[in-house]
Amino acid sequence: MTDEELQKLVQHVSIESFHLPFRHQAVFNPRLRTTGGRYLLSSHCLEFNKHQLLHFGIEEFIKIIKHELCHYHLHLGGGGYKHRDSDFKKLLRQVGGSRYCGAIPGMGNSSVLQYIYHCRRCGASFIRRRRLDTRRYVCAACGGKIQLMKREKRAERNDRENEQKG
């Protein structure tokens, strides 16, 4: 699907589900990873994650479009357009939009390196995204020396934990 086809689809869904026109721009944003789409308050444009369409299909993608159009129409209409607002929740239920989008395997922050540290005194373990200077920092629980145990990607750790549970 091209940006022009997306624009026509969003306009069609807006008229069909909300009975209101969509008068701004809808585009695919290739930088989106963990979200299905977003509504830009300043320009009133909608951006969508093309991977959601490719991975989950057009039916789920239309639910994401409805979600973003809820933000759009409520904001322009002066209603509560934020996720926590009752106006947003009510309109989302009425039009059949999705509250959350599905997670795409391999997308997002699953490849982020994580550092696993261990306290020599109390044995506490903790995980950090950034490397700590073990000569400068100490355990928050007991003040003991900390030691880097290993570096691993988050996805590898999640896989190992799931194997242990199952």
C-alpha positions in Angstrom: 0.0 0.0 0.0 1.3 3.4 -0.9 0.8 6.7 1.0 -1.8 7.8 -1.5 -3.8 4.5 -1.0 -3.4 5.0 2.8 -4.8 8.5 2.5 -7.9 7.3 0.7 -8.4 4.5 3.1 -8.2 6.8 6.1 -10.6 9.2 4.5 -13.0 6.3 3.7 -12.9 5.0 7.3 -13.4 8.4 8.7 -16.6 9.0 6.7 -17.9 5.5 7.2 -17.2 5.1 10.9 -17.3 8.7 12.2 -19.5 10.5 9.6 -16.8 13.2 9.6 -14.2 14.1 6.9 -10.5 13.6 7.4 -8.9 16.7 6.0 -5.3 16.3 6.9 -2.4 14.0 5.8 -2.0 10.3 6.6 1.4 8.7 5.8 3.5 5.6 6.7 6.4 6.4 9.0 9.1 3.8 8.7 10.7 4.8 12.0 7.7 3.6 14.1 8.5 0.3 15.8 6.5 -0.3 18.9 3.3 1.6 18.1 0.7 1.1 15.4 0.3 4.8 14.6 0.3 8.2 16.1 -1.7 11.4 15.9 0.4 14.6 15.7 -1.3 17.4 17.7 0.4 20.3 16.0 -0.2 19.3 12.4 -3.2 17.0 12.8 -1.5 14.5 10.6 -1.6 10.7 11.2 1.4 8.4 10.9 1.1 4.7 10.7 3.4 1.7 11.1 3.4 -0.2 7.8 4.7 -3.4 9.6 1.4 -3.6 11.4 -0.4 -3.9 8.1 2.0 -6.4 6.6 2.1 -8.6 9.7 -1.5 -8.5 11.0 -3.5 -7.7 7.8 -6.0 -5.1 6.7 -8.7 -5.8 9.3 -6.4 -5.1 12.3 -4.9 -2.2 10.5 -8.3 -0.6 10.1 -8.8 -0.9 13.9 -5.5 1.0 14.3 -6.8 3.7 11.8 -10.0 4.0 13.9 -7.9 4.4 17.0 -5.9 7.3 15.5 -9.1 8.8 14.1 -10.6 8.9 17.6 -7.7 11.0 18.7 -8.1 13.2 15.6 -11.8 13.9 15.7 -12.0 14.3 19.5 -9.0 16.7 19.5 -10.5 18.8 16.7 -14.0 18.6 18.3 -12.8 19.7 21.7 -13.4 16.4 23.5 -11.1 14.3 25.6 -8.7 12.8 23.1 -6.2 11.2 25.4 -6.1 7.5 26.2 -7.3 7.9 29.7 -10.3 10.2 28.8 -13.8 8.7 29.0 -14.7 10.4 25.7 -11.9 8.6 24.0 -12.7 5.2 25.5 -16.4 5.6 24.6 -15.8 6.6 21.0 -13.2 3.9 20.5 -15.8 1.2 21.7 -18.5 2.7 19.4 -16.4 2.6 16.2 -14.7 -0.7 17.0 -11.1 0.5 17.2 -8.3 -1.4 18.9 -7.1 -0.2 22.3 -3.6 -1.8 21.7 -1.8 -3.0 18.6 -0.1 -6.4 18.5 3.6 -6.8 19.1 5.6 -7.7 16.0 8.4 -10.2 16.7 11.8 -8.7 16.1 10.6 -5.1 16.3 11.1 -2.7 19.1 13.7 -2.9 21.8 14.2 -6.6 22.0 17.7 -6.4 20.7 18.9 -3.9 23.3 21.9 -5.0 25.3 21.4 -5.5 29.0 24.0 -5.7 31.6 23.5 -8.1 34.5 25.2 -7.1 37.8 25.6 -9.1 41.1 26.4 -7.8 44.6 29.3 -9.6 46.2 28.0 -9.0 49.7 24.3 -9.6 49.7 23.9 -11.5 46.4 21.4 -9.1 44.9 21.1 -9.1 41.1 20.0 -6.2 38.9 19.8 -5.4 35.2 20.8 -2.1 33.5 20.8 -0.9 30.0 23.9 1.1 30.4 27.2 -0.2 31.7 28.1 0.9 35.2 31.6 1.7 36.5 31.9 -1.0 39.2 34.7 1.0 40.9 32.5 4.0 41.4 29.0 2.5 42.1 28.0 0.1 45.0 24.9 -2.0 45.7 21.9 0.1 46.7 20.7 -2.5 49.2 23.8 -3.1 51.3 26.6 -0.9 49.9 28.7 -3.9 48.8 30.9 -4.1 45.7 29.1 -5.0 42.5 30.4 -7.2 39.7 29.3 -7.4 36.1 28.1 -11.0 35.5 27.3 -10.9 31.8 26.0 -8.9 28.9 23.1 -10.2 26.8 20.3 -9.1 24.6 16.9 -8.8 26.1 15.4 -11.3 23.6 18.0 -13.9 24.6 17.1 -13.5 28.3 13.4 -13.6 27.6 13.8 -16.8 25.6 15.8 -18.5 28.4 13.3 -17.5 31.1 10.4 -18.8 28.9 12.2 -22.1 28.6 12.7 -22.4 32.3 9.0 -21.7 33.0 7.7 -24.1 30.3 
